Structure formats: C-alpha cells, structure tokens
Amino acid sequence: MNRLTIVAILLTTLLVISEVTSHEAMLVPPRRPSKFDSPAQLRRYLQALNEYYAIVGRPRFGKRNYEDSSLLDSILPSGYSSEE
C-alpha cells in the first residue's frame, strides 16, 4: 500500500468516528412552548414528543447466550428443565 492510500483510509476513519460521536447528531426532545395557543399546537407537540420517546426509549432485544450452566442453575428452580 502506498502512503496516499493509508492517509485516505485514516482520514475516512477519522471522519466516520467524528460523525458517529458528534453531539449535534444526538436526538433532542421537542421544545415545549411556554403556552399552548390552540389544541392543534398541543397535538403537534404531543405527537413530536411521542415520536421522540418512541426512538429514544426503543427496547433493544438481543440474544442472550449463557454458556455457564451453573449461572442458570442458581437462578432457575430445581424442577425446571430447559428442554421443555
């Protein structure tokens, strides 16, 4: 690899890392007006707030792999069989 390729890869990596860790890219909650002038304004605010919490509070499910069976044995009741 020549130096130009290495510099290009490093520069691209730094740009990606800076974009991912940027605080400006973070999702911010909608701004609450000091006074709601109409029901439509309240409705828009609540809808935006709902969308914000739907994204921020999204549960993250994943596979849980317990390789150590002694951990499961200490948690589960003695009559429980994982094969059922």
PyMOL commands that place a pseudoatom at each C-alpha (Angstrom):
pseudoatom trace, name=CA, resn=MET, resi=1, chain=A, elem=C, hetatm=0, pos=[0.000, 0.000, 0.000]
pseudoatom trace, name=CA, resn=ASN, resi=2, chain=A, elem=C, hetatm=0, pos=[1.270, 3.418, -0.755]
pseudoatom trace, name=CA, resn=ARG, resi=3, chain=A, elem=C, hetatm=0, pos=[1.150, 6.372, 1.614]
pseudoatom trace, name=CA, resn=LEU, resi=4, chain=A, elem=C, hetatm=0, pos=[-1.746, 8.043, -0.172]
pseudoatom trace, name=CA, resn=THR, resi=5, chain=A, elem=C, hetatm=0, pos=[-3.980, 5.010, 0.354]
pseudoatom trace, name=CA, resn=ILE, resi=6, chain=A, elem=C, hetatm=0, pos=[-3.078, 4.799, 4.040]
pseudoatom trace, name=CA, resn=VAL, resi=7, chain=A, elem=C, hetatm=0, pos=[-3.722, 8.516, 4.543]
pseudoatom trace, name=CA, resn=ALA, resi=8, chain=A, elem=C, hetatm=0, pos=[-7.069, 8.233, 2.733]
pseudoatom trace, name=CA, resn=ILE, resi=9, chain=A, elem=C, hetatm=0, pos=[-8.134, 5.284, 4.899]
pseudoatom trace, name=CA, resn=LEU, resi=10, chain=A, elem=C, hetatm=0, pos=[-7.103, 7.076, 8.103]
pseudoatom trace, name=CA, resn=LEU, resi=11, chain=A, elem=C, hetatm=0, pos=[-8.872, 10.261, 7.056]
pseudoatom trace, name=CA, resn=THR, resi=12, chain=A, elem=C, hetatm=0, pos=[-12.051, 8.371, 6.195]
pseudoatom trace, name=CA, resn=THR, resi=13, chain=A, elem=C, hetatm=0, pos=[-11.914, 6.528, 9.511]
pseudoatom trace, name=CA, resn=LEU, resi=14, chain=A, elem=C, hetatm=0, pos=[-11.486, 9.776, 11.442]
pseudoatom trace, name=CA, resn=LEU, resi=15, chain=A, elem=C, hetatm=0, pos=[-14.402, 11.380, 9.606]
pseudoatom trace, name=CA, resn=VAL, resi=16, chain=A, elem=C, hetatm=0, pos=[-16.676, 8.427, 10.337]
pseudoatom trace, name=CA, resn=ILE, resi=17, chain=A, elem=C, hetatm=0, pos=[-15.697, 8.372, 14.008]
pseudoatom trace, name=CA, resn=SER, resi=18, chain=A, elem=C, hetatm=0, pos=[-16.249, 12.108, 14.379]
pseudoatom trace, name=CA, resn=GLU, resi=19, chain=A, elem=C, hetatm=0, pos=[-19.678, 11.845, 12.744]
pseudoatom trace, name=CA, resn=VAL, resi=20, chain=A, elem=C, hetatm=0, pos=[-20.741, 8.947, 14.948]
pseudoatom trace, name=CA, resn=THR, resi=21, chain=A, elem=C, hetatm=0, pos=[-19.621, 10.603, 18.169]
pseudoatom trace, name=CA, resn=SER, resi=22, chain=A, elem=C, hetatm=0, pos=[-20.890, 14.072, 17.308]
pseudoatom trace, name=CA, resn=HIS, resi=23, chain=A, elem=C, hetatm=0, pos=[-23.202, 15.570, 19.930]
pseudoatom trace, name=CA, resn=GLU, resi=24, chain=A, elem=C, hetatm=0, pos=[-25.029, 17.543, 17.274]
pseudoatom trace, name=CA, resn=ALA, resi=25, chain=A, elem=C, hetatm=0, pos=[-26.249, 14.306, 15.737]
pseudoatom trace, name=CA, resn=MET, resi=26, chain=A, elem=C, hetatm=0, pos=[-27.918, 13.328, 19.001]
pseudoatom trace, name=CA, resn=LEU, resi=27, chain=A, elem=C, hetatm=0, pos=[-31.683, 13.405, 19.001]
pseudoatom trace, name=CA, resn=VAL, resi=28, chain=A, elem=C, hetatm=0, pos=[-33.062, 16.233, 21.128]
pseudoatom trace, name=CA, resn=PRO, resi=29, chain=A, elem=C, hetatm=0, pos=[-36.554, 16.335, 22.613]
pseudoatom trace, name=CA, resn=PRO, resi=30, chain=A, elem=C, hetatm=0, pos=[-39.037, 18.759, 21.070]
pseudoatom trace, name=CA, resn=ARG, resi=31, chain=A, elem=C, hetatm=0, pos=[-39.096, 22.214, 22.585]
pseudoatom trace, name=CA, resn=ARG, resi=32, chain=A, elem=C, hetatm=0, pos=[-42.126, 22.835, 24.802]
pseudoatom trace, name=CA, resn=PRO, resi=33, chain=A, elem=C, hetatm=0, pos=[-43.894, 26.138, 24.220]
pseudoatom trace, name=CA, resn=SER, resi=34, chain=A, elem=C, hetatm=0, pos=[-44.470, 28.231, 27.327]
pseudoatom trace, name=CA, resn=LYS, resi=35, chain=A, elem=C, hetatm=0, pos=[-48.170, 28.382, 26.456]
pseudoatom trace, name=CA, resn=PHE, resi=36, chain=A, elem=C, hetatm=0, pos=[-50.244, 26.303, 24.072]
pseudoatom trace, name=CA, resn=ASP, resi=37, chain=A, elem=C, hetatm=0, pos=[-52.374, 28.658, 21.999]
pseudoatom trace, name=CA, resn=SER, resi=38, chain=A, elem=C, hetatm=0, pos=[-54.547, 26.034, 20.354]
pseudoatom trace, name=CA, resn=PRO, resi=39, chain=A, elem=C, hetatm=0, pos=[-55.452, 22.368, 20.640]
pseudoatom trace, name=CA, resn=ALA, resi=40, chain=A, elem=C, hetatm=0, pos=[-53.695, 21.786, 17.305]
pseudoatom trace, name=CA, resn=GLN, resi=41, chain=A, elem=C, hetatm=0, pos=[-50.431, 23.155, 18.712]
pseudoatom trace, name=CA, resn=LEU, resi=42, chain=A, elem=C, hetatm=0, pos=[-50.748, 20.890, 21.753]
pseudoatom trace, name=CA, resn=ARG, resi=43, chain=A, elem=C, hetatm=0, pos=[-51.499, 17.933, 19.456]
pseudoatom trace, name=CA, resn=ARG, resi=44, chain=A, elem=C, hetatm=0, pos=[-48.391, 18.637, 17.326]
pseudoatom trace, name=CA, resn=TYR, resi=45, chain=A, elem=C, hetatm=0, pos=[-46.212, 18.919, 20.425]
pseudoatom trace, name=CA, resn=LEU, resi=46, chain=A, elem=C, hetatm=0, pos=[-47.517, 15.670, 21.903]
pseudoatom trace, name=CA, resn=GLN, resi=47, chain=A, elem=C, hetatm=0, pos=[-47.052, 13.886, 18.579]
pseudoatom trace, name=CA, resn=ALA, resi=48, chain=A, elem=C, hetatm=0, pos=[-43.448, 15.115, 18.338]
pseudoatom trace, name=CA, resn=LEU, resi=49, chain=A, elem=C, hetatm=0, pos=[-42.848, 14.086, 21.955]
pseudoatom trace, name=CA, resn=ASN, resi=50, chain=A, elem=C, hetatm=0, pos=[-44.313, 10.651, 21.254]
pseudoatom trace, name=CA, resn=GLU, resi=51, chain=A, elem=C, hetatm=0, pos=[-42.024, 10.212, 18.235]
pseudoatom trace, name=CA, resn=TYR, resi=52, chain=A, elem=C, hetatm=0, pos=[-39.015, 11.284, 20.299]
pseudoatom trace, name=CA, resn=TYR, resi=53, chain=A, elem=C, hetatm=0, pos=[-39.722, 8.772, 23.080]
pseudoatom trace, name=CA, resn=ALA, resi=54, chain=A, elem=C, hetatm=0, pos=[-40.520, 6.050, 20.552]
pseudoatom trace, name=CA, resn=ILE, resi=55, chain=A, elem=C, hetatm=0, pos=[-36.997, 6.386, 19.179]
pseudoatom trace, name=CA, resn=VAL, resi=56, chain=A, elem=C, hetatm=0, pos=[-35.093, 7.077, 22.407]
pseudoatom trace, name=CA, resn=GLY, resi=57, chain=A, elem=C, hetatm=0, pos=[-36.955, 4.545, 24.522]
pseudoatom trace, name=CA, resn=ARG, resi=58, chain=A, elem=C, hetatm=0, pos=[-36.943, 1.760, 21.950]
pseudoatom trace, name=CA, resn=PRO, resi=59, chain=A, elem=C, hetatm=0, pos=[-36.208, -1.531, 23.665]
pseudoatom trace, name=CA, resn=ARG, resi=60, chain=A, elem=C, hetatm=0, pos=[-33.138, -3.320, 22.428]
pseudoatom trace, name=CA, resn=PHE, resi=61, chain=A, elem=C, hetatm=0, pos=[-33.634, -7.042, 22.382]
pseudoatom trace, name=CA, resn=GLY, resi=62, chain=A, elem=C, hetatm=0, pos=[-30.846, -9.440, 21.657]
pseudoatom trace, name=CA, resn=LYS, resi=63, chain=A, elem=C, hetatm=0, pos=[-29.748, -12.969, 22.017]
pseudoatom trace, name=CA, resn=ARG, resi=64, chain=A, elem=C, hetatm=0, pos=[-28.611, -13.854, 25.468]
pseudoatom trace, name=CA, resn=ASN, resi=65, chain=A, elem=C, hetatm=0, pos=[-26.126, -16.664, 25.446]
pseudoatom trace, name=CA, resn=TYR, resi=66, chain=A, elem=C, hetatm=0, pos=[-25.470, -18.294, 28.793]
pseudoatom trace, name=CA, resn=GLU, resi=67, chain=A, elem=C, hetatm=0, pos=[-22.537, -20.624, 28.338]
pseudoatom trace, name=CA, resn=ASP, resi=68, chain=A, elem=C, hetatm=0, pos=[-22.120, -21.179, 32.060]
pseudoatom trace, name=CA, resn=SER, resi=69, chain=A, elem=C, hetatm=0, pos=[-24.903, -23.543, 33.127]
pseudoatom trace, name=CA, resn=SER, resi=70, chain=A, elem=C, hetatm=0, pos=[-24.107, -23.033, 36.819]
pseudoatom trace, name=CA, resn=LEU, resi=71, chain=A, elem=C, hetatm=0, pos=[-25.443, -19.486, 36.479]
pseudoatom trace, name=CA, resn=LEU, resi=72, chain=A, elem=C, hetatm=0, pos=[-28.741, -20.837, 35.126]
pseudoatom trace, name=CA, resn=ASP, resi=73, chain=A, elem=C, hetatm=0, pos=[-28.866, -23.486, 37.848]
pseudoatom trace, name=CA, resn=SER, resi=74, chain=A, elem=C, hetatm=0, pos=[-28.559, -20.823, 40.531]
pseudoatom trace, name=CA, resn=ILE, resi=75, chain=A, elem=C, hetatm=0, pos=[-31.363, -18.725, 39.001]
pseudoatom trace, name=CA, resn=LEU, resi=76, chain=A, elem=C, hetatm=0, pos=[-33.925, -21.313, 37.888]
pseudoatom trace, name=CA, resn=PRO, resi=77, chain=A, elem=C, hetatm=0, pos=[-35.945, -23.538, 40.232]
pseudoatom trace, name=CA, resn=SER, resi=78, chain=A, elem=C, hetatm=0, pos=[-34.583, -27.056, 40.714]
pseudoatom trace, name=CA, resn=GLY, resi=79, chain=A, elem=C, hetatm=0, pos=[-37.504, -28.755, 38.902]
pseudoatom trace, name=CA, resn=TYR, resi=80, chain=A, elem=C, hetatm=0, pos=[-37.205, -26.629, 35.774]
pseudoatom trace, name=CA, resn=SER, resi=81, chain=A, elem=C, hetatm=0, pos=[-35.850, -28.212, 32.636]
pseudoatom trace, name=CA, resn=SER, resi=82, chain=A, elem=C, hetatm=0, pos=[-34.655, -26.029, 29.767]
pseudoatom trace, name=CA, resn=GLU, resi=83, chain=A, elem=C, hetatm=0, pos=[-35.544, -28.818, 27.305]
pseudoatom trace, name=CA, resn=GLU, resi=84, chain=A, elem=C, hetatm=0, pos=[-39.310, -28.406, 27.825]
for i in range(1, 84): cmd.bond("trace and resi %d" % i, "trace and resi %d" % (i + 1))
show_as sticks, trace
zoom trace
